[in-house]
């Protein structure tokens, strides 16, 4: 089990994991002060979608559905409320995380490759093992979200418009790229760079 966590840490450094980490980072930045619920939603949704996909419980969703989920995340994360609700940011994170996991093509190491082969028959224990691996992959993202949570509001408030623009634009570009069919090419290139 510890090997899966360590392999997840190693995978976080490989380009194939960027399809998970970059949308997660964009989600945290776009969510600004509400980055904690956004990242919790992102990680939980990504874990669930990845587990459902790789245990053959669901098929890979169509690109149009993934693009729509990413566009929905952008709308929810950029809601211009005076006082935004944590649930809105969390919902944006859920949409972005599920979409990112639907696009993800892992470049597997020995431990995770073994788990993927056994995942359809493992049930709940497979979900727990995949959680360990993805916890390692998401470690940099969790650190960024924790760091943003610890920053004083005086530092974050002036940067809010810039953060909204950068995070929203990154997710919007991914949604657009997915809608026009560039997602397969991007993911394949990331996996190739990881080998």
C-alpha positions, -999 to +999 in steps of 0.1 A: +000+000+000+028+024+008+043+016-025+012+030-043+015+063-023+051+066-032+045+058-068+018+085-068+044+110-056+067+100-084+038+102-110+030+138-098+064+148-114+056+132-148+038+151-176+011+125-178-002+137-145-004+173-156-039+167-171-050+162-135-027+187-118-031+217-141-069+218-140-067+213-102-043+243-099-065+264-122-095+254-100-077+265-068-066+298-083-100+306-098-117+297-065-095+322-046-105+323-009-127+293-014-099+271-027-103+245+001-139+234-009-130+236-045-100+213-041-118+189-019-145+187-045-119+184-073-100+155-056-131+136-045-146+138-080-114+129-098-110+099-075-145+087-081-145+092-118-110+076-122-121+046-101-154+042-120-135+044-154-106+021-146-128-005-128-149-007-160-181+006-142-185+034-167-173+041-202-152+070-211-175+100-214-179+118-247-156+148-253-187+171-255-198+161-220-163+167-206-161+201-223-195+210-209-184+199-174-153+221-177-174+251-189-198+246-160-168+246-136-156+279-151-191+294-146-194+282-110-159+293-100-163+327-115-197+335-100-195+372-092-212+371-058-203+396-031-200+367-007-195+334-026-207+302-011-184+273-004-209+250-020-206+269-053-168+266-053-171+229-042-195+222-071-171+239-095-143+217-082-164+186-086-171+194-123-135+202-130-121+171-111-145+147-128-137+162-163-099+160-156-101+124-145-122+116-176-094+129-197-065+113-177-045+086-192-020+075-165+015+065-173+017+036-149+044+023-128+046-013-116+024-010-085-003+011-101-002-010-133-009-041-112-037-023-094-053-013-127-052-049-139-070-061-107-093-031-102-125-045-118-126-073-092-114-055-061-145-034-052-140-012-022-105-022-016-096-011-051-111+023-043-090+026-012-058+016-031-066+041-059-071+067-032-036+062-019-021+065-054-041+096-062-033+111-028+004+110-039-004+124-074-024+152-058+001+161-031+014+192-049-021+204-055-031+199-019+000+218-008-009+248-031-045+248-017-032+247+019-008+275+012-035+296-003-057+290+027-029+301+050-023+334+031-037+364+048-068+380+031-048+412+027-026+394+001-054+376-016-079+404-020-058+425-044-050+395-065-085+382-068-093+396-103-060+383-116-065+349-100-101+347-115-088+356-149-059+331-149-078+301-134-109+307-154-089+311-187-069+279-181-101+259-175-119+276-204-090+268-228-091+232-217-129+231-222-125+247-257-096+223-266-117+193-255-148+206-274-128+209-307-111+175-303-076+185-292-079+165-259-066+132-273-036+149-289-027+168-257-031+137-235-011+115-259+017+141-260+018+143-222+021+105-220+048+104-247+068+130-227+065+108-196+081+077-212 
